[in-house]
Amino acid sequence: MNSEEDIIEKYVLENILEFGNAKLSAVMGKLMSNHPELRGRAKKLKEIVFDMIEKLNAQPLDETKQLIQRKYPELLSEEKEEVKETKEIDFIRKIINEDMKTGKYNGRVHTRFPPEPNGYLHIGHAVSVNLNYGIAKEYNGKFNLRFDDTNPITEEEEYVKSIIEDVKWLGADWEDRLFFASDYFDRLYEYAVQLIKKGKAYVDDLSVEEIRKLRGTVTELGKESPYRNRSIEENLALFERMKNGEFVDGEKVLRAKIDMSHPNLLMRDPVIYRILHRTHHNTGDKWCIYPLYDWAHGLEDSIEGITHSICTLEFEVHRELYDWFLEQLEDEEGNPIFHPQQIEFARLNLSYTVMSKRKLLHLVSEGIVDGWDDPRMPTIAAFRRRGVTPEAIKKFTDGIGVSKRERIVDFSILEHYIREDLEERCPRVMSVIEPLKVIITNYPDDKEEKIEVNNHTRNKDMGKRVITFSKVIYIDNSDFKEKPPEDFYRLAPGRKVKLKYSYTIKCEKVVKDEKTGKIKELHCSYDPDSKTCSTKDDPEVKVSIHWISEKNAIPAEIRLYDRLFLKENPLDVEEGKDFTDYINPDSLKIVKGFVESFLAKAEVGSRYQFERLGYFIIDKDTTKDNLVFNRIITLKDTWSKKLENRK
């Protein structure tokens, strides 16, 4: 190996250590950045990098680490150092530790997850669930699940049920503390009355549009409403009439009386109650006025005794308003109400997907995906249906940690944790997803051989199973090329391959359909003495391939799911385009293949590794007559190669 190849090999191995599989774009980026003198040879070097990635990604991790230990031991020490760094405490826990030292909340830690029931939870919400519940567990505290159900227009019982299922599936336990903002509507109303009595809230007759115009801008001061100086008595009477249903939607609102010249626009007399004659999923028709989110959110935390109100960065600008509300109000004994501490962290942005509930709803309502649990969606329900485990998601959310800086996490990092999790838990089976018939001409017609194989390459506790070898087998169409390129080492006319766990076969004849010219079947011979041999024992045999016997095969519908978008950031929309223009047309491919016959009795939700193909789960669409598998993920990252081929 020359010095250039050594450099490339080191970068590829470094990438594998970091993400589980090396990516062409990452390795090339580092190579060109650190060695600008090589840019003139980028095209040629790209081919070398690609070949190196193909070779090393296919190698077992143990062998990879042995290679690193032998040639680049410094990478392993760097990895240990990196692991050490990731174990450092994050800024949220530092704040909590300081609070514990000072006794700020008498040693209490009480967190919550407060979703709005206006859509299904996505992977970004999983970060919040795992963070809040994890902190509560670490500090022997409490965790609440609370629905911020203040808007009856967008909220549905379907969403409430799905969120409860998702949070439970993620492993969070709220015990008996399942709450709704609507549980506190009476208390929130009383707090609003208290604000009016203090001269710090007023009923306004302006329309939403008029309020927006008078609010001003960052560079222009706001203007006071002509109704701002109504008397306390008049405001109390009008607010009660609002509650009693005497006005129509939008006719009046209740606003906090703060400061129309405040630099924070949210502090310019925000609306805290609006009239809305809508049935609520929890309170029915009891109320026709509903609190605005900014009014309700901090007060709900106060009512529940939440010590650390952990939320995403977009709420940082709201903190001043939440604090103002909390500072104005008193309990029944005249004491200030409980004041939680708000802490903000950066929300998760994941490449090749969208997280906006509005965008996700568009995908569902326009039929671009098949519902909220379509396995291509980033929702928790979709990940569950696709076969991803809550343990993999927990490792991912723990692995990426929390920060104050916005970032886009590459989808391949999530895939790394998914593969790592499935590698340990999934038994192996044989399957062909694009079957090509192979007749072994020199094998007896009536003969069958039973071959005992391990269900897992390393975990012997998973036991063994028996597979059948017979005259007619199927291989994957991708494992044969009639006119193979130079770097193709699998089956071709006159060429040998090893059938995994079985014999070596040689392609003697290609049989085609007379009308279409399409390959119909292959006629091969087998070597009876090759059963216990490996690819190293025959110089003509380069690789082994998977297969399935006709005697041991049942048909299955196999859904090959891939990333939903082709663009890393689908919301980075070019002029004249919509985010849906970046939908991946190959995000779902449905094929008819064969799997081992014992899988007919397997339960829905059972996961397996299809050898050499990827990880799969039995889908809920399975019926007695149609076995359906979803691909959870490929065995290694193939996305970079696909993008390169598209380019």
N, C-alpha and C positions, 0 to 999 in steps of 0.2 A: 504494500500500500504506500502511495506517495504521500507527501506532506499535506496536500490538499485533501485527499481522501481521509487522512487521519483527523484533520480539522472537522470535516463534514461528519465523520463517524462520531466524534465527541459531541457535536451539537445535537445530533439525532438522539444519542443516548441520554443526553441532558434533558431533552424534550420528553423522552419516554419516562424518565424518572419523575418529571414534574406532572405530567398529565396522563400517564398510562400508555399513551400512543403518541408517536411523533406526528407533527403536521407539517406539510410541505411549506406552507406560507410562513409558519413560525421559524423553521430552520433556515429558510432562504433569507428571511428578514434579518436574523441574527448574523448570518454569514456575510451578507452585503454591508451591514452596519459596522461590523467589527473588522472587515477586510475590504475596504473600498477599492483596493488595487485589483480585486477579482471581478469587479463589475463588468469589465469588458468581455468576460467569459461566462456571464450569467446564464445564457441559454444552455451551454454545454454542461455547466455545473448543476443546473436544475435537473438534468437527466440523471446525473450521478446521485444527487440528493434523493430523487424519487426512488431509484433502485435501492439505495441504502435504507430508506424508510420502509419500503416493501419487505426487505429482508429482515430488518431488526424488529419491526412491529410483529412479524409472524413468529418470532423466537419467544420461547417461554421466558417469563420474567426472571426466573432463577438463573437461566443461562445468561441473560442480559446483565444481571448484577455480577455474575462471575467475570464476564468480559470487562465490565467497568472496573472491578476490583483489580484485575490484571493490568489494564492499560491506563485507566483514568481514575485512580483511587480518590483523587481530590474531589470528584463529583459526589461520592458517597459522603464525604465529610461535609460538603456544602449542603447536601440533603439533610443531614442530621442537624446542622446549624439552622436550616430553614424550618424544620419541624420544631426546634427549640423556640424559634421566634414566634411561630404561630400559637404556641402555648402561652405566650404573654397575655396578660389580662387586658380585655378591651376597655374602652373609655367608659362604657355604661357601668360595668362592674366596679371600676375604680370609684365612680361617683357613689355607688351603693355601699362600697366598703368604707368610704369616708363617712357616709351617713350612719353606718353601724358603729363606727368609732365614736362619733359625737352624740349618739343616741337620739338623732333627729326625729325618728318615728318610734322611739322606745324599742329599738331593735326589730321592728316589724318590717317585712317586705311583702307587699301585696300588689300583684300585677294583674293585667287583664288583656283579653283580646276582644276588641269592640267592632266587629264588622257591621256594615250596613247590609241589610238583606235585599239587595237590588241586583244580585248576580251571583255566579258561582265563584268560590275562592280559587285563586291561581297560585302558582309557585312562589310569587312574591309574598302572598299572605302566609305561606308556610314558614318563611323566614321569621315573620312576626310571631306566629304561634309558637314555634320552637324556641325563639328568644325569650318571650314572656314566660312561657311555662318552664323553660329550662332555668331561668333565674329564680322563679318561685321555688323550684325544687332544691336548687343549690343552697338557698338561704333558709330552707325549712319554712317557707312562707306560704301564701295562698295565691290561687289563680282563679280568676272569674272569666266566664264566657258571657259577654253582654252584647245584645243586638242594639245598634243605634238606629232604631226604627222610628225616626221622626218624620219620614216623608211617605205618606200612604199612596202617593202616585206611582212610585217606582218599586214598592216593596210587595213581595209575594210570599205566600206560605211555602211554595216550592223551594225558594231560596233559603228560607229558615231551616227546612228539613235537610237540605243538601249541606249547609254549613255545619250543622250539628254533626252530621255523618262524617264530614271531612275532618273536623277538628278532633273528633274521637279517633278516627283512623290514623291521624298523625301521632296519636299517643298521648295527647293532653287530657288531663283529668281535672275537671272543674268541680268535682264532687257534687254538692247540692247548690252550687252557686251559678245557676243559669238564669240570667236576668235580661230584661228588656228596658230600653229607655222609656217605653210606654208605661212600664210599671211605676215610673216616677212622674207621670204627667201632672198629677195633683200637686206634688211638691214643687215642680218647676213652675206651675201656675202661681203658687203661693209666693215663690221667690220673685216672680215678675211683679206681683202686687207690692211686695216689700220694696222693690226698686222704684216703683211709681211713688210710693209713700215717702221715699227719701228724695223725691224730686229728680230722680236719675233715669227716668223712662217716660215716654209720652206716646200717645196715640197719634199717628200721622195719616192724613187723608190723601197724600200724594200717591201717584201711581208708581210702580216699580221703575218705569222709564224716567219719570220726573225725579225720583230719588237718585237714580244713577247720574243724571245730568248735574244735579246740585252737589254731588259728592266731590267733584273736582278731580284733579289728577296729581301726579307726583310733583309737578311744577306749578300747579294752580290750586289755591286754597278752596275748600268747599264752602257752600253757602247754606245758611240755616233754613230749615223748612218754616213756612209761615205758621205751622201748627206747633212749633217747638216749645212755645211758652204757654201752652194751655195750663190751666190750674191743676193741682194734684187731684182735686175732687172731680173735675171734668174727666181727667184721664182715667181715674178709677171707674167712673160710671161707664165710659165708653168701652173700656177693656172688658167689663162684665157683660155689656151688651154684645160685644164681639163673641164672647164665650157662649152666650145664650142663643146665638144664631140669628141675630137681628140684621146682619149685614151680609151682602153677597161676597163671593170670592174676589179678593183684590181691592175691595172698597176701602179697607183700612188695614194698617199694620201697627204693631207696637215696636218702637225703636228705643235703644239705650241712648241716654243723653250724655255724651262724652265730650268730644271736641272736634268741630268741623274743620279746624285748621291743623289737626294732628298730622305729622309726617307719615304715619302708618295709616293708609287709607281704610284699613279694617276698623280703626278707632273712630272714624267719622260717623257717629250715630248709627251703628249697625242695626238692621232689622232683627228682632228676636222672636217675634210671633207674627204669623200670617193667617188669614182666613182661608180655609179649605174645606168645603163641604164634601168630604170623601170618607168612605168607610175604611176603617183601619183594620188590619189583619188581626190585631190583638185586642183593641178596645172597642171595636165595632163602630157605632154611631154616637158614642158618648161625647166625642169632641168634634168641634168644627173649626177650632183654632189649633195650630200645631207649632211647636217651638222650632226655631231654626237650629241647624247642627251646631253652630258656634256657641249658641246660648246653652244648649243641652249638654254638650260633650264634657266640658270641664266639671259641670255640676254633677253629672252622673258619677264621675270619678270620686268627687267629694262625698257624695251620698254613700258610696260603697266603701269608702275608706281606702281607696287605692293610694299607695305611697309613691310609686314611681310609674308615671303615665308615659309609657314608651311609645313613640310614634315616629312617622317618617318625616323627612326634612321639610316637606311642603307645609307642615304645620308649625314650623319655627316662627313664621311671621304672625301666626295666630296666638302664640303664647302670651303676648302682651295683653290681648283682649281677654283670654281665659283668666289671666291673673287679675285683671280689673274686675271682672264679674265676681270672682271669689272674694276679693277684698271688700266689696260693697255689702255683702250679705251676712246675716247673723242667724244663729240658731234660736230656738224657742226661749233660751235663757239669756239671750242678748250677747252671746259670745260669737266671735268670728267663726264662720263655718270652716270645716277641715280643708286644708290647702295641699293637694298633691303636688309633686314635682314633675314637670314635664321634661322629658329628655328625647331629643330627636336624633335619628340615624338615617343614613342614605338608603333609599328603597332599592330593591333588586331590579336591575335592568338586564335582561337576558338576550343574547344575540339570536337572530333568526326567528324571533317571535314578537308578539305584541302583548302588553299587559293591561291596556286600557279596557275597562269593562264595556265601555261604549263600542270600542272596536271589536271586542269579542262577541258582543251581542249582535253586531252587524254580520259577523261571520256565520253566526247561528241562524239569524232571521232570514238572511239571503240564501241559505242553503249551501254556502261554500263549504261548510263542514256539517257533519251529521250529528248535531246536538252539542250540548255543553261537555259531554263526556267523550266526544270524538277523540281517539288517541293522539291526534295531531295537535290538539289544543294544549295550552299551558295550564289548564285548570287541574286542581287536585283530583277531581273526578276522572279526568282524562288520563292522568298519570296512573291512577289506580286501575282503570280499565286496561290500559296499555300493558300493565304488569310490573310497573315500578313499585318498589316496596317503600313503606314509610321510613324504614331504617336507612335506605339509600338517600332519601330526601333529607333526613336528619344529618347524615354525614356530610352531605353537600352544604346545608345551611351552616353547620358548625365549621366546615372547612373554609368557606369564603369569609366567615366572620362578619363583623359590623364595622362601619366606618362613618365618618362625617362627610366623605367625599363621594360625589356621584360617579358611578362607573358602569360600564357594560361588561358583565361577566360572560365569557365565551361559553356557548352551549356545550362545547366539547368537555368542559370541566364537569358539568352536571353528568354528561355521558360517562366520564371516567368513574364517578362514584357509583353510577348504576351498574356498569360492567363489573366493578370490584365487588359489589354486593351479590350480583347474580352468579358470578364465577364460583362463589363458595356454596350457594344454596341450590343450584339447579342440577338435577341428574341429567346425564347425556342420553340422547336418543338419535337414531338414524332417520333421516328424512331427505327426500329429494323434492325440490320445489318447482323445477322445470324438468320433468322426467324424460329421459332418453332410454329407450329399451335396449338391453344388451342380451344377446343369446350366446351362451358359452357352448360352442359347437362340440367340443370334445368332453363335455361333462355329461354323465348318464342322465337320460330323461327322467327316470323315476327315483333318482337319488336326492336326498336332502341331508344336510349336515347341520347339527346344532352346535353353536359356538357360544361359549360362556364369556361374557365381557363385563367389565366393571361399569357401574352406573356413574362413577366419578373418578377422574384420573388420580386424585390425591386422597379424597375422603372415602376410605374403605368402608366406613360405617353405613354408607348409602347402599351397600350390597352389590349384588350382581343380577344380571338378567341373561336370557338366552335369545340369540338371534339366529335366523335360519339362512343357510346358503343353498342355492339351487341353480338349476340350469338357466333360468330367466331372472335377470336382475334389472334394476333401474339405476342409472347414475344421473347426476345433474347435467343438463345440456351444456352448461358453461365449462364443464370439465372435458369437453371434446372439441377439437378444431380439425376440420378436414384439411385445411392448409394453415398449419400453425406458424405464428411468427417465431422469430429466433428465441425470444425469452419465454415461450410457452413450453412447460415441461410435463403437462398432463397428457391425456390420451389423444392419439392421432393415428392415422393409418400406418401400420407397421411399427408402432411404438408401444412400449410396455408401461403399465402403472401398477402400483400395489393397491389392492382393495383393502381398506383398513380392517384389521382383525382377521384377514382372510388371505386369499391367494393373489399372485401376480397374474394379470391378464394382458394379452396382446391383441390389438385390433387387426383383424385379418380382412374384413370386408365392410364396406359402407352400403347399406341398402336404402334406396331413395324411392319416394312416391313417384310413380311414372308420370302422373299428370302435373304435379306441382314442382317436382324436383327437390322437395324438402326431404331431409334425412328422416327416415322412418325407424330404422333400427341399426344396430351394429352387431356384426358377428365377430366374436373374439374366441381365442383359445386360452386355456389356463394352464399353469405349471403346477402339477399335483404335489411337487416337492417344495413349493414356495410358501406354504401356509405359515410356518414359524419363522420365515426369513424377514428381514427388514430391508428398507430401501438401500442400506449400505452394503448388502450382500450381493447386489446385482448392479454393475456399472451402468446398465441400460435403464435402470429404474431410478428416476429422480424424486418422485413424490408419491404419496399415498392419497387416495380419494375416498369419499364416503359413497355409500350405495345402499340399496335396500332390495331384499328378495321379493319377487312376485308372490311367494308363498306367505310372506310375513308383512304384506303391505295393505293398508286401507287408504282410500282416497280422503283428502282433506282440502278445505278451502283455506288458503293461506294469504293473509293480508299483510303486505309488506309496507309498513309505515315508515315515512322519512320526515325530515323537517318541512314545516308548512310553508316557509318562505325561502326564497333564493337569496335575498339581500340580508346582510348582517343587521342592518337597522331598517326595517320596513317602513318606519315612519319618516325616514329621510327621503321624502318624496320629490322626484323631479317634476319640473313644471309640466302641467297638463296630465299628470298621472295621479292615480289613487294608490293607497297602500296595498289594495288587493291586486294591483298589477304585478306585484312581486310574488304572488302565490306560486309555489313550486308545482308544476303540472304532474310531477312524478312523486308527489307526497304520499300517494296511495296507489299501490299496484296490487290487484287481486289475481292470484294464480291458483291452479288446481294441481296439487302435488300428492305425494304418498308419504305416510308416516307409519311407524311400527304399529301393528295391530292391537297391542295391549292398550294403546292410548284411547281406544274406543270407550273404555270403561273409566277413564280418568275424569276427575271432577272439574267443573268449570272453575277457572282461577288457578289451575295447576300450571307451574312453570317448568320449562325444560330448555336445555341447550341442544339445538339441532347441530350436530357436529359439523364444524367448518362453516356454518351458516349464520349462527346468531342465537339469541335468546327469544323464546316464544312463550305465549300464554294461551290457554284455552279460553275463548271469548264467550260472553253470555249469549251471543246469537246462536251458539251451538244447539242443534236439535238431534233427535235420534238418527235422522238420516243425513245430517250434514255437520261434520266436525269442523269447527272454525278455530283457526289459530291467528293471533296477532303477533307480529314481530315486535318485541320490546325494543331491541337494539341489536345492531350487528356486532360480530365478535371484536372487530377493531374499527377504528375511525376511517370510514371510506369517503367522508364528505369532501375533504380537500381534493382528493383525486377526481371526484365528480365535478367540482367547480372548475378544476383545471381542464377537464375534458370539454365542459361547456364553453370555456373561453377559447 
